[in-house]
Amino acid sequence: MTWRLFKEQEAPDRTGIPLLPAFILTIVVVAVCLTIRAVTWPGNKHVDLSFFMQAVAFPVIVIALVLQFSRFMLSSTRHYDEVRVAIAQMREYELKKYAGKHLVMAGWNTLTPLQEPALNMLKLEGEFPLAPKTPLSLPRDDIFEVTQNEQLFRQLLLPLADKLKNDYRQFDSVMWVRGGDESCSEELRRALESLNIKPGKITFLPDCPDYSLINKWVDNDSGFIIHRLVILVDLHNENADEKEMENVCAFLLTNQYVSIEGDKPVYLYNPITGITDVKAILPVYLQVGPVESPKTLWYTGLSKVEKYALMQVLDERKLAPNRLEMELSLGTLMKGYRWLALLLAADAIKYAQGAQFVAASEGNRLGMIALSSRQADYFQSPSATFYPTPLSEGAVFGLLLSFAVIFGIITFGEPNTINQISGWFIVSIVVIFALSFTCCGAFFTWYLGEKAEAHMWGY
């Protein structure tokens, strides 16, 4: 999806032809015509119906014809403007609907050297962690029966075991392990089996994924029930003097949440990824975003240009006043921080801290995702605006012109002209004028609609 909104369009002129001036004009024209016809009326002839047809009825029909032609021309201008407004409204609706697509985070867990990193960083409990004082490595137990990864997987998945065994049994797993290889998949399989959990398909990713992974799953949601277990293991290299904090994260994502008493879901909305121009694209995302008044922004990996541009955009909209930089609290950037930030934001929601934003960047390509405890409101599609198009106004003008021509021939012709006009002549007049202006109106309706769309999209 291209995150682009059109600027607010000017409201079309819907006033139409003012009735009072039209009424006054009709009175004046009829008065003038009455005067002229009275002066030119033969003195030896009695005033009859033809007098009023010529002095009153025909001028009224002509004025109506002129007014209808004006409506025809005005409808062309209005149709162009209405199409532009409709395109802008539909575009905003489509983006809101797209931004509101989501997966549910049904469960999550993390292993870090800090006991409650989300509460610490939010200053709800304990001290705000600072990187130099933060423990950097996970404690390890020497167990010879299982590998280190198996040990981590068991610790990580134990809190999720009941859900994986009972409520979300058929699930696929996606995993990334820093410095790992395909053998990690077998270690995860053994860890799941040791917890009496039936493992499904396990996919090992050679590189730490970004939020486009979630993006792909949301976009490919075909209506089938899907459950996915995402595991990220970001540990230090052996015998290396590292300045990053180790972290291991697990997410249980689903498009079909199972309601469990005392358990509340977190809605993970369609991420926006690959942003290279923060000031141009992010305001669009914030305008159509599915969450209201996010309280905290968790961010990691942002360059100075991205960071200050993002803060400026958020400040302008008074969103996410609380901003937490992962590196400031946890140490030098690790790839797993982007997923750890997502998990900490989910913890913040669990602790009633409102909607959350997470932003992460790599290679100057920013990704952002919104989380909330509430599902996005249903966005109603723009209501249709009914108005006279050039097609309908052209058809009415053609019919009125046909009637004016026939009426004029009868009014100003010889006394027995009406008896000499055949039905085929009347049909021919109606078909020629009505069909001609109906076709003309149809062309203008199509042409101006295409022109408005071309001008809006810039092609």
JOCOR-V993871 format. One record per pair of residues at least 24 apart in sequence whose ideal C-beta (glycine too) atoms are under 8 Angstrom apart, sorted by the first residue. I is the first residue (numbers start at 0). J is the second residue. D is the distance in whole Angstrom. If there is no record, write none. Layout:
i=(I I)
j=(J J)
d=(D D)
//
This chain:
i=(0 0 2 2 2 2 2 3 3 4 4 4 4 4 4 4 5 5 5 5 6 7 8 8 8 8 9 10 10 11 11 11 11 11 11 12 12 12 12 13 13 15 15 16 16 16 16 21 21 24 25 25 28 28 29 29 29 29 32 49 52 52 53 53 56 56 57 57 57 57 57 60 60 60 60 61 63 64 64 64 64 67 67 67 67 68 70 70 70 70 71 71 71 71 71 71 74 74 74 74 74 74 75 75 75 77 78 78 78 78 78 78 78 79 79 79 79 80 81 81 82 82 82 82 83 83 83 84 85 85 86 86 86 87 88 89 89 91 91 92 92 92 94 94 95 95 95 96 97 97 98 98 98 98 98 98 98 98 99 99 99 99 99 100 100 100 100 100 101 101 101 101 101 101 101 101 102 102 102 102 102 102 102 102 102 103 103 103 103 103 103 103 103 103 104 104 104 104 104 104 104 104 104 105 105 105 105 105 105 105 105 105 105 106 106 106 106 106 106 107 107 107 107 107 107 107 107 107 108 108 108 108 108 108 109 109 109 109 109 109 109 109 110 110 110 110 110 110 111 111 111 111 111 111 112 112 112 112 112 113 116 116 116 116 117 117 117 117 117 118 118 119 120 120 120 121 121 121 121 121 121 123 123 127 128 128 129 129 130 130 130 130 130 130 130 130 133 133 133 133 134 135 135 135 135 135 135 135 136 136 136 137 137 137 145 145 146 148 148 148 148 148 148 148 149 149 149 149 151 151 152 152 152 152 152 153 153 153 155 155 155 155 156 156 156 156 156 157 159 159 159 160 160 160 162 162 162 163 163 163 163 163 164 164 164 166 166 167 167 167 167 168 169 169 170 170 170 170 170 171 171 171 171 171 171 171 171 172 172 172 172 172 172 172 172 172 173 173 173 173 173 173 173 173 173 174 174 174 174 174 174 174 174 175 175 175 175 175 175 175 175 175 176 176 176 177 177 177 177 177 177 177 178 178 179 179 183 187 207 207 207 207 207 207 209 209 209 209 209 210 210 210 210 210 210 210 211 211 211 211 213 213 213 213 213 214 214 214 216 217 217 218 220 224 224 224 225 225 225 226 226 226 226 227 227 227 228 229 231 231 231 232 233 233 233 233 233 241 242 242 243 243 243 243 243 244 244 244 245 246 246 246 246 246 247 248 248 248 248 248 250 250 250 263 263 264 265 265 265 265 265 265 266 266 266 266 266 266 267 267 267 268 268 268 268 268 270 270 270 271 271 271 272 272 272 272 273 273 273 274 274 274 274 275 275 275 277 277 277 277 277 277 278 278 278 281 281 281 281 282 282 282 284 285 285 285 285 288 289 289 289 290 290 290 290 290 290 290 290 291 292 292 292 293 293 293 293 293 293 293 293 294 294 294 294 294 294 294 294 295 295 295 295 295 295 295 295 295 295 296 296 296 296 296 296 296 297 297 297 297 297 297 297 297 297 297 298 298 298 298 298 298 298 298 299 299 299 299 299 299 299 299 299 299 300 300 300 300 300 300 301 301 301 301 302 302 304 305 305 305 309 309 318 319 334 337 337 341 341 344 345 348 388 388 389 389 389 389 389 389 390 390 390 390 390 391 392 393 393 393 393 393 393 393 394 394 394 394 396 396 397 397 397 397 397 397 398 398 398 400 400 400 401 401 401 401 401 404 404)
j=(94 97 94 271 280 283 284 90 283 87 90 91 94 283 286 287 86 87 90 455 87 87 80 83 84 87 80 80 84 76 77 80 81 84 386 73 76 77 80 77 386 70 73 66 69 70 73 62 66 62 59 62 58 62 54 55 58 59 58 410 406 410 410 411 406 410 403 406 407 410 411 399 402 403 406 403 399 396 399 400 403 392 395 396 399 396 387 392 395 396 389 392 393 396 436 440 386 387 388 389 391 392 389 443 447 386 386 388 389 443 444 447 448 447 448 450 451 451 384 386 447 448 451 452 451 454 455 384 381 384 451 452 455 455 381 380 381 286 287 378 380 381 283 287 287 289 378 378 269 287 268 269 271 284 287 288 289 375 268 269 289 375 378 217 218 220 268 269 217 266 267 268 269 289 374 375 213 216 217 220 252 253 254 266 267 252 253 254 255 256 264 265 266 267 250 251 252 264 265 266 267 345 370 162 166 167 226 251 252 253 256 257 264 158 159 162 249 250 251 159 248 249 250 251 265 342 345 346 155 156 158 159 248 249 155 246 247 248 249 339 342 343 137 151 154 155 246 247 137 244 245 246 247 339 136 137 138 244 245 244 328 329 339 343 343 344 346 347 350 346 350 328 323 328 343 295 321 323 347 350 352 350 352 328 328 329 327 328 242 244 326 327 328 329 330 331 244 328 329 330 244 235 241 242 243 244 245 330 235 241 245 234 245 247 189 190 186 176 179 183 186 187 190 232 186 189 190 193 232 247 186 187 190 191 230 190 193 194 230 247 248 249 190 191 194 196 249 194 228 249 251 194 195 196 251 257 259 191 194 196 228 251 194 195 196 257 259 226 251 253 257 197 199 226 199 226 227 228 251 199 200 201 202 225 226 227 228 198 199 200 201 202 227 228 229 230 201 202 204 208 212 227 228 229 230 201 202 203 204 229 230 231 232 203 204 205 206 207 208 230 231 232 203 232 234 207 232 233 234 333 334 335 234 236 203 232 232 230 231 233 334 335 337 338 272 337 359 361 366 270 272 337 359 366 367 368 270 272 273 366 252 267 269 270 368 269 270 272 252 269 270 269 254 253 254 255 253 254 255 251 252 253 255 251 252 253 252 338 335 338 339 335 333 334 335 336 339 331 330 331 329 330 331 332 333 329 330 333 333 329 333 335 336 339 335 335 338 339 341 342 338 341 342 349 372 372 345 348 349 370 371 372 370 371 372 373 374 375 341 368 370 368 369 370 371 375 366 367 368 366 367 368 364 365 366 367 364 365 366 364 365 366 367 363 364 365 304 305 308 309 312 365 308 311 312 308 309 312 367 312 315 316 367 312 313 316 318 369 369 371 375 354 355 356 369 370 371 373 375 354 318 353 354 318 319 353 354 355 356 369 371 319 320 321 347 352 353 354 355 319 321 322 323 344 347 352 353 355 356 321 322 323 355 356 357 358 323 325 340 341 343 344 355 356 357 358 322 323 324 325 340 357 358 359 324 325 326 332 336 337 340 358 359 360 332 336 337 359 360 361 358 359 360 365 360 363 363 360 363 365 358 365 356 356 361 361 366 368 370 370 370 372 440 444 439 440 441 443 444 447 437 440 441 443 444 440 440 436 437 438 439 440 441 443 433 436 437 440 436 440 432 433 434 435 436 437 429 432 433 432 433 436 428 429 431 432 433 428 432)
d=(7 5 7 6 5 5 6 8 6 8 6 6 7 5 7 7 7 4 6 6 8 7 7 5 5 5 7 8 7 8 5 4 5 6 8 8 7 6 7 7 7 7 7 6 6 6 7 8 6 7 6 5 5 6 7 6 6 7 5 7 8 5 6 7 7 7 8 7 6 5 8 8 7 5 6 7 6 7 6 6 5 7 6 5 5 6 7 5 8 8 6 4 6 5 8 7 8 5 6 5 8 4 5 5 6 6 8 5 6 8 6 5 7 4 8 7 5 8 6 6 7 5 4 7 5 7 6 8 7 7 7 6 5 7 4 8 6 8 6 6 6 6 7 4 5 8 5 6 6 8 6 6 8 7 5 6 5 8 7 7 4 4 6 5 8 7 7 5 7 5 6 5 7 7 7 7 6 6 6 8 5 7 6 8 5 7 5 7 8 4 5 7 6 7 6 7 6 7 4 8 5 6 8 7 8 7 8 5 7 5 6 7 6 8 5 5 8 8 4 8 7 6 5 7 8 5 5 8 6 7 5 6 8 5 8 6 7 5 7 7 5 8 6 7 6 6 7 4 7 6 7 5 8 7 6 6 7 6 7 8 8 8 8 6 4 8 4 6 7 8 7 8 5 5 7 7 8 8 6 7 6 7 8 7 5 7 7 7 8 8 7 6 6 6 4 8 6 7 6 6 7 8 6 7 7 5 7 6 6 8 5 7 5 7 8 8 6 7 7 6 4 8 8 7 5 6 5 8 6 5 7 5 4 8 7 5 6 7 7 6 8 5 7 7 6 7 6 7 8 6 6 5 8 6 6 8 8 8 8 5 7 7 8 6 5 4 7 4 6 6 7 7 6 6 5 4 6 5 8 5 5 8 7 8 7 6 7 7 7 7 4 7 7 4 8 7 8 5 6 8 7 6 7 5 7 7 7 6 7 7 4 7 7 8 4 8 7 5 6 8 5 7 8 4 8 8 6 5 6 8 7 7 8 6 7 7 8 7 7 7 4 7 8 8 6 7 7 7 5 4 5 7 7 4 8 5 7 5 7 7 7 6 8 5 7 6 5 6 7 5 8 8 5 8 7 4 7 6 8 7 7 5 8 8 5 7 8 8 5 5 8 8 5 6 3 8 8 8 5 4 7 5 5 7 4 4 5 7 8 8 7 5 7 5 8 7 5 6 8 5 8 8 7 7 6 8 5 5 7 6 7 6 7 5 7 7 6 7 8 7 6 7 5 7 7 7 6 7 4 7 5 8 7 8 4 8 5 8 7 7 4 7 7 7 6 8 8 6 4 6 7 6 5 8 7 8 7 5 7 6 8 8 7 7 8 6 7 6 6 7 4 4 8 8 5 7 4 8 7 7 7 7 7 6 5 7 4 6 5 7 8 7 7 6 8 6 4 6 7 6 4 7 6 7 6 6 8 5 7 7 5 7 8 4 8 6 5 7 4 8 6 5 7 7 5 7 7 7 6 7 7 7 4 7 7 4 6 6 4 6 5 8 5 8 6 7 7 5 5 6 7 8 5 7 7 6 8 5 7 5 6 7 8 5 8 8 8 7 7 5 6 5 7 5 8 4 8 4 5 7 7 4 5 8 4 7 6 4 6 8 5 2 7 7 7 7 4 6 5 8 5 4 7 6 3 6 7 8 5 5 8 7 5 4 8 4 6 6 7)
//
